[in-house]
Amino acid sequence: VPRFEELSEKKLGTAGIIREISFGNTRERMLVLEDCANSHTAVTILVRGGNHMIVQEAKRSLHDAMCVVRNLIKDNRVVYGGGSAEIACSLAIRAVADTFSEID
């Protein structure tokens, strides 16, 4: 819901158990909702790190990974990278080169 004014009862969900847990050495707290209806459609990923930069980098990596999954769901065709085109060409040239007995 982008705006609080648009919040309605049909847009809200339900939860069986709501509890707050503490973790870490700074007594950080997290709210946990369990036994939610349609819980197969949502997940929570907790990112913690030694400093702010590590956390931000982990968040960027997770975002990139989720974008890859989203794009594969939209269109599952894959263009292989990492030098795979060059390796395929090299293997094809080597296979043909093995048929020649002379070096010219």
N, CA, C and O of each residue as an XYZ file, in Angstrom:
416
protein
N       0.855     -1.177      0.000
C       0.000      0.000      0.000
C       0.897      1.235      0.000
O       1.614      1.463      0.974
N       0.877      2.031     -1.057
C       1.784      3.174     -1.123
C       1.428      4.323     -0.180
O       2.314      5.048      0.272
N       0.151      4.494      0.116
C      -0.276      5.593      0.996
C      -1.176      5.062      2.107
O      -1.984      4.159      1.890
N      -1.027      5.629      3.281
C      -1.802      5.185      4.434
C      -3.303      5.335      4.183
O      -4.099      4.540      4.685
N      -3.683      6.331      3.425
C      -5.109      6.569      3.148
C      -5.732      5.429      2.344
O      -6.942      5.213      2.413
N      -4.915      4.701      1.584
C      -5.415      3.608      0.759
C      -5.493      2.282      1.509
O      -5.898      1.273      0.933
N      -5.115      2.270      2.766
C      -5.140      1.058      3.562
C      -6.581      0.656      3.842
O      -7.375      1.463      4.325
N      -6.914     -0.587      3.540
C      -8.258     -1.088      3.811
C      -8.153     -2.487      4.415
O      -7.091     -3.109      4.374
N      -9.244     -2.970      4.967
C      -9.236     -4.266      5.638
C      -8.899     -5.401      4.686
O      -8.231     -6.359      5.074
N      -9.363     -5.302      3.426
C      -9.092     -6.396      2.482
C      -7.628     -6.437      2.045
O      -7.177     -7.454      1.519
N      -6.878     -5.350      2.253
C      -5.462     -5.334      1.913
C      -4.587     -5.816      3.064
O      -3.386     -6.010      2.880
N      -5.157     -6.011      4.232
C      -4.417     -6.484      5.391
C      -4.429     -8.004      5.444
O      -5.352     -8.637      4.932
N      -3.428     -8.583      6.051
C      -3.346    -10.025      6.210
C      -3.659    -10.432      7.635
O      -4.071     -9.610      8.454
N      -3.459    -11.705      7.924
C      -3.671    -12.225      9.270
C      -2.446    -13.018      9.690
O      -1.697    -13.532      8.859
N      -2.263    -13.104     10.992
C      -1.151    -13.890     11.538
C      -1.656    -14.659     12.747
O      -2.471    -14.163     13.527
N      -1.152    -15.890     12.887
C      -1.542    -16.704     14.028
C      -0.793    -16.304     15.286
O      -1.388    -16.195     16.359
N       0.518    -16.083     15.161
C       1.355    -15.741     16.313
C       2.211    -14.534     15.935
O       2.823    -14.504     14.868
N       2.244    -13.551     16.812
C       3.128    -12.395     16.650
C       3.966    -12.308     17.916
O       3.433    -12.222     19.022
N       5.310    -12.331     17.737
C       6.171    -12.257     18.911
C       7.414    -11.434     18.587
O       7.807    -11.310     17.428
N       8.014    -10.883     19.615
C       9.234    -10.118     19.459
C      10.381    -10.914     20.052
O      10.294    -11.390     21.185
N      11.458    -11.061     19.288
C      12.607    -11.804     19.789
C      13.815    -10.871     19.850
O      13.921     -9.915     19.081
N      14.715    -11.166     20.771
C      15.968    -10.423     20.903
C      17.106    -11.302     20.439
O      17.085    -12.516     20.641
N      18.105    -10.688     19.815
C      19.255    -11.453     19.343
C      20.470    -10.546     19.334
O      20.359     -9.327     19.458
N      21.630    -11.166     19.184
C      22.871    -10.406     19.116
C      23.310     -9.903     20.475
O      22.597    -10.031     21.470
N      24.505     -9.326     20.494
C      25.034     -8.842     21.765
C      24.574     -7.424     22.091
O      24.865     -6.918     23.175
N      23.858     -6.772     21.165
C      23.320     -5.440     21.448
C      21.838     -5.489     21.757
O      21.170     -4.457     21.820
N      21.336     -6.680     21.946
C      19.922     -6.892     22.270
C      19.012     -6.285     21.208
O      18.016     -5.632     21.518
N      19.377     -6.514     19.950
C      18.531     -6.065     18.852
C      17.231     -6.856     18.887
O      17.208     -8.010     19.316
N      16.168     -6.241     18.442
C      14.864     -6.889     18.489
C      14.306     -7.026     17.084
O      14.577     -6.218     16.196
N      13.506     -8.090     16.916
C      12.866     -8.347     15.640
C      11.455     -8.839     15.905
O      11.234     -9.651     16.803
N      10.507     -8.353     15.128
C       9.127     -8.787     15.228
C       8.930     -9.966     14.288
O       9.261     -9.875     13.105
N       8.395    -11.071     14.796
C       8.213    -12.293     14.010
C       6.722    -12.585     13.906
O       6.021    -12.659     14.916
N       6.248    -12.749     12.681
C       4.857    -13.118     12.434
C       4.845    -14.539     11.919
O       5.527    -14.852     10.943
N       4.073    -15.411     12.567
C       4.029    -16.824     12.192
C       2.603    -17.236     11.889
O       1.646    -16.555     12.258
N       2.479    -18.374     11.205
C       1.184    -18.938     10.825
C       0.343    -17.928     10.061
O      -0.835    -17.729     10.357
N       0.970    -17.289      9.070
C       0.271    -16.298      8.255
C      -0.458    -16.993      7.108
O       0.035    -17.962      6.531
N      -1.635    -16.478      6.795
C      -2.339    -16.967      5.616
C      -1.542    -16.532      4.394
O      -1.008    -15.423      4.370
N      -1.453    -17.377      3.394
C      -0.694    -17.096      2.165
C       0.769    -16.814      2.456
O       1.383    -15.997      1.770
N       1.346    -17.471      3.458
C       2.738    -17.212      3.814
C       3.711    -17.713      2.760
O       4.894    -17.379      2.816
N       3.250    -18.498      1.808
C       4.137    -18.972      0.742
C       4.470    -17.858     -0.249
O       5.298    -18.054     -1.139
N       3.845    -16.708     -0.111
C       4.084    -15.624     -1.064
C       5.040    -14.567     -0.530
O       5.363    -13.624     -1.252
N       5.499    -14.691      0.697
C       6.384    -13.672      1.259
C       7.441    -14.315      2.144
O       7.180    -15.299      2.836
N       8.637    -13.743      2.109
C       9.723    -14.173      2.980
C      10.420    -12.940      3.536
O      10.304    -11.843      2.990
N      11.133    -13.133      4.612
C      11.935    -12.068      5.188
C      13.380    -12.526      5.218
O      13.675    -13.656      5.608
N      14.271    -11.654      4.809
C      15.696    -11.951      4.839
C      16.340    -10.987      5.818
O      16.260     -9.772      5.639
N      16.970    -11.514      6.840
C      17.649    -10.701      7.850
C      19.117    -10.590      7.454
O      19.811    -11.599      7.331
N      19.582     -9.371      7.256
C      20.965     -9.134      6.851
C      21.686     -8.452      8.005
O      21.277     -7.384      8.461
N      22.754     -9.072      8.470
C      23.581     -8.486      9.527
C      25.029     -8.548      9.086
O      25.417     -9.435      8.325
N      25.825     -7.611      9.561
C      27.226     -7.611      9.188
C      28.057     -6.844     10.188
O      27.527     -6.213     11.103
N      29.368     -6.903     10.007
C      30.301     -6.258     10.921
C      30.250     -4.746     10.875
O      30.537     -4.085     11.874
N      29.885     -4.184      9.722
C      29.751     -2.732      9.628
C      28.720     -2.391      8.558
O      28.222     -3.271      7.855
N      28.410     -1.109      8.444
C      27.363     -0.646      7.536
C      27.698     -0.985      6.083
O      26.808     -1.351      5.315
N      28.968     -0.868      5.699
C      29.374     -1.132      4.322
C      29.114     -2.592      3.939
O      28.648     -2.865      2.833
N      29.406     -3.514      4.828
C      29.177     -4.941      4.567
C      27.684     -5.205      4.399
O      27.280     -5.942      3.499
N      26.874     -4.613      5.252
C      25.418     -4.804      5.173
C      24.892     -4.251      3.851
O      24.084     -4.901      3.189
N      25.338     -3.066      3.464
C      24.882     -2.469      2.210
C      25.298     -3.309      1.009
O      24.516     -3.470      0.071
N      26.504     -3.841      1.021
C      26.961     -4.693     -0.083
C      26.143     -5.979     -0.149
O      25.803     -6.441     -1.238
N      25.824     -6.558      1.007
C      24.988     -7.769      1.032
C      23.597     -7.460      0.496
O      23.022     -8.267     -0.235
N      23.051     -6.302      0.849
C      21.732     -5.920      0.353
C      21.745     -5.726     -1.160
O      20.798     -6.119     -1.841
N      22.810     -5.122     -1.693
C      22.923     -4.956     -3.146
C      23.023     -6.311     -3.842
O      22.417     -6.523     -4.892
N      23.788     -7.223     -3.255
C      23.931     -8.561     -3.845
C      22.601     -9.312     -3.838
O      22.254     -9.968     -4.821
N      21.867     -9.220     -2.752
C      20.551     -9.860     -2.687
C      19.598     -9.247     -3.710
O      18.841     -9.960     -4.368
N      19.639     -7.932     -3.838
C      18.788     -7.261     -4.823
C      19.121     -7.745     -6.232
O      18.218     -8.043     -7.014
N      20.410     -7.825     -6.561
C      20.820     -8.304     -7.881
C      20.328     -9.733     -8.119
O      19.827    -10.049     -9.198
N      20.472    -10.592     -7.115
C      20.042    -11.986     -7.248
C      18.529    -12.079     -7.446
O      18.055    -12.873     -8.259
N      17.780    -11.276     -6.713
C      16.319    -11.302     -6.870
C      15.899    -10.769     -8.239
O      14.917    -11.241     -8.811
N      16.637     -9.788     -8.767
C      16.347     -9.284    -10.113
C      16.611    -10.361    -11.163
O      15.855    -10.480    -12.127
N      17.670    -11.143    -10.989
C      17.957    -12.238    -11.914
C      16.815    -13.246    -11.905
O      16.360    -13.684    -12.962
N      16.355    -13.612    -10.719
C      15.247    -14.569    -10.614
C      13.996    -14.002    -11.266
O      13.312    -14.704    -12.011
N      13.688    -12.732    -10.993
C      12.516    -12.090    -11.592
C      12.609    -12.114    -13.117
O      11.634    -12.436    -13.796
N      13.789    -11.772    -13.654
C      13.950    -11.745    -15.103
C      13.843    -13.135    -15.716
O      13.317    -13.284    -16.818
N      14.340    -14.161    -15.010
C      14.208    -15.525    -15.512
C      12.768    -16.005    -15.492
O      12.363    -16.800    -16.340
N      11.994    -15.527    -14.529
C      10.576    -15.888    -14.490
C       9.846    -15.228    -15.655
O       8.989    -15.846    -16.286
N      10.188    -13.965    -15.941
C       9.551    -13.254    -17.056
C       9.941    -13.853    -18.399
O       9.089    -14.013    -19.273
N      11.215    -14.188    -18.575
C      11.721    -14.723    -19.843
C      12.865    -15.681    -19.516
O      13.942    -15.243    -19.113
N      12.640    -16.976    -19.685
C      13.620    -17.961    -19.222
C      14.715    -18.275    -20.241
O      15.444    -19.253    -20.076
N      14.842    -17.469    -21.285
C      15.959    -17.667    -22.208
C      17.234    -17.123    -21.559
O      17.204    -16.087    -20.895
N      18.345    -17.823    -21.754
C      19.596    -17.449    -21.097
C      20.687    -17.257    -22.151
O      20.862    -18.098    -23.032
N      21.409    -16.160    -22.054
C      22.601    -15.939    -22.867
C      23.781    -16.163    -21.933
O      23.985    -15.406    -20.984
N      24.547    -17.195    -22.203
C      25.636    -17.559    -21.316
C      26.761    -16.539    -21.424
O      27.033    -16.026    -22.509
N      27.397    -16.252    -20.334
C      28.479    -15.274    -20.288
C      29.741    -15.900    -19.760
O      29.911    -17.118    -19.827
N      30.626    -15.084    -19.238
C      31.852    -15.570    -18.620
C      32.818    -16.186    -19.612
O      33.585    -17.079    -19.253
N      32.795    -15.718    -20.871
C      33.710    -16.263    -21.870
C      33.220    -17.536    -22.530
O      33.988    -18.187    -23.238
N      31.963    -17.914    -22.321
C      31.480    -19.183    -22.881
C      31.453    -19.168    -24.405
O      31.691    -20.203    -25.028
N      31.164    -18.005    -25.029
C      31.171    -17.937    -26.497
C      32.586    -18.176    -27.029
O      32.772    -18.894    -28.011
N      33.571    -17.576    -26.382
C      34.955    -17.752    -26.802
C      35.418    -19.196    -26.639
O      36.134    -19.723    -27.491
N      35.014    -19.826    -25.555
C      35.387    -21.219    -25.320
C      34.738    -22.128    -26.367
O      35.378    -23.054    -26.866
N      33.468    -21.865    -26.701
C      32.787    -22.672    -27.718
C      33.486    -22.535    -29.068
O      33.657    -23.526    -29.779
N      33.893    -21.313    -29.428
C      34.627    -21.111    -30.688
C      35.963    -21.845    -30.661
O      36.345    -22.480    -31.644
N      36.662    -21.760    -29.552
C      37.952    -22.420    -29.418
C      37.827    -23.927    -29.580
O      38.644    -24.553    -30.255
N      36.809    -24.507    -28.964
C      36.602    -25.960    -29.075
C      36.272    -26.364    -30.511
O      36.732    -27.402    -30.986
N      35.472    -25.542    -31.204
C      35.121    -25.850    -32.590
C      36.351    -25.761    -33.491
O      36.545    -26.607    -34.363
N      37.182    -24.736    -33.282
C      38.400    -24.591    -34.083
C      39.355    -25.745    -33.808
O      39.968    -26.270    -34.736
N      39.490    -26.143    -32.558
C      40.375    -27.249    -32.218
C      39.906    -28.554    -32.859
O      40.721    -29.349    -33.327
N      38.578    -28.773    -32.878
C      38.049    -30.000    -33.491
C      38.357    -30.037    -34.981
O      38.708    -31.088    -35.517
N      38.229    -28.893    -35.656
C      38.537    -28.842    -37.088
C      40.041    -28.946    -37.295
O      40.486    -29.615    -38.228
N      40.827    -28.304    -36.452
C      42.289    -28.328    -36.585
C      42.838    -29.739    -36.449
O      43.853    -30.057    -37.068
N      42.210    -30.580    -35.672
C      42.677    -31.954    -35.494
C      42.509    -32.789    -36.754
O      43.111    -33.857    -36.866
N      41.712    -32.330    -37.696
C      41.534    -33.072    -38.950
C      42.644    -32.804    -39.959
O      42.751    -33.521    -40.954
N      43.471    -31.790    -39.726
C      44.589    -31.470    -40.632
C      45.853    -32.159    -40.126
O      46.121    -32.210    -38.926
N      46.622    -32.690    -41.085
C      47.850    -33.368    -40.684
C      49.064    -32.435    -40.770
O      50.106    -32.739    -40.189
N      48.953    -31.319    -41.473
C      50.068    -30.402    -41.640
C      49.799    -29.117    -40.881
O      48.657    -28.758    -40.596
N      50.894    -28.437    -40.563
C      50.783    -27.125    -39.931
C      51.184    -26.087    -40.972
O      52.326    -26.080    -41.433
N      50.252    -25.208    -41.346
C      50.536    -24.144    -42.314
C      50.029    -22.832    -41.823
O      50.178    -21.818    -42.505
